[in-house]
Amino acid sequence: MHRRLRISHRIHARLPMLEIPLSDADWARVESLFPVPAPSRGRPRRSDRDILNAILWLQLRKEKWHRLPATFPPQQTCYLRYIGWKRTGILKQVNEILMVGEFEL
């Protein structure tokens, strides 16, 4: 499990602090946005929650992909999911619900 980090960076003064990894309450607010993956063979799929935690960590800290800590899923896995979620508008909806700022990495 990841250590819990409190991110004090706020885009607007009225925004609450967001914890990484996401609290159960925050995850419950956005979980329904993510499509249920089709069953597949091979390596198990990384959880959407773990990937979102990595993306939010990068976004809130304004870090580059290569600086993603090893405690998160692999960088390439996170990046590919980020691209897909951005393309489909999922990250925009997450941003609106959690109010954490724009998703430009």
GUTI-419386 format. One line per field, with one value per residue (C-alpha): residue in three letters; x, y, z. Coordinates in steps of 0.05 Angstrom, whole numbers. Layout:
res = (ALA; ...)
east = (X; ...)
north = (Y; ...)
up = (Z; ...)
***
This chain:
res = (MET; HIS; ARG; ARG; LEU; ARG; ILE; SER; HIS; ARG; ILE; HIS; ALA; ARG; LEU; PRO; MET; LEU; GLU; ILE; PRO; LEU; SER; ASP; ALA; ASP; TRP; ALA; ARG; VAL; GLU; SER; LEU; PHE; PRO; VAL; PRO; ALA; PRO; SER; ARG; GLY; ARG; PRO; ARG; ARG; SER; ASP; ARG; ASP; ILE; LEU; ASN; ALA; ILE; LEU; TRP; LEU; GLN; LEU; ARG; LYS; GLU; LYS; TRP; HIS; ARG; LEU; PRO; ALA; THR; PHE; PRO; PRO; GLN; GLN; THR; CYS; TYR; LEU; ARG; TYR; ILE; GLY; TRP; LYS; ARG; THR; GLY; ILE; LEU; LYS; GLN; VAL; ASN; GLU; ILE; LEU; MET; VAL; GLY; GLU; PHE; GLU; LEU)
east = (0; 22; 40; -12; 13; -24; -18; -25; -19; -84; -104; -155; -157; -226; -205; -195; -130; -130; -97; -56; -73; -145; -189; -245; -295; -259; -251; -326; -342; -304; -303; -365; -330; -282; -305; -307; -250; -267; -241; -175; -121; -50; -22; -75; -95; -71; -127; -156; -150; -75; -65; -107; -66; -3; -31; -57; 10; 46; -5; -8; 67; 79; 129; 151; 133; 204; 201; 142; 162; 169; 112; 63; 48; 99; 106; 87; 24; 4; 19; -20; -81; -72; -74; -137; -173; -155; -178; -246; -257; -253; -197; -236; -294; -248; -220; -290; -311; -247; -231; -156; -137; -123; -93; -34; 26)
north = (0; 71; 119; 173; 241; 306; 352; 423; 452; 486; 513; 559; 580; 550; 480; 428; 390; 325; 264; 216; 160; 180; 169; 118; 175; 211; 147; 131; 199; 183; 107; 103; 145; 90; 36; -36; -72; -131; -197; -215; -266; -253; -206; -177; -105; -52; -20; 45; 73; 60; 91; 152; 160; 162; 212; 258; 253; 277; 330; 360; 360; 384; 328; 294; 222; 197; 222; 177; 138; 63; 56; 70; 25; 28; 95; 68; 36; 101; 142; 98; 99; 175; 184; 142; 175; 244; 228; 202; 260; 218; 261; 325; 296; 273; 344; 374; 326; 329; 401; 390; 431; 417; 351; 373; 329)
up = (0; -13; 42; 49; 28; 40; -19; 4; -65; -83; -150; -117; -44; -35; -54; 0; 5; -33; -3; -45; -46; -53; 7; 1; 0; -58; -97; -88; -119; -184; -188; -233; -286; -304; -352; -327; -363; -407; -380; -412; -409; -388; -337; -289; -303; -255; -215; -240; -169; -167; -235; -217; -153; -195; -244; -189; -153; -216; -232; -162; -153; -225; -236; -299; -316; -306; -233; -215; -152; -155; -104; -161; -220; -278; -313; -382; -354; -320; -382; -429; -383; -376; -451; -458; -401; -426; -496; -471; -423; -359; -330; -343; -304; -247; -245; -240; -185; -143; -162; -167; -228; -301; -324; -366; -356)
***
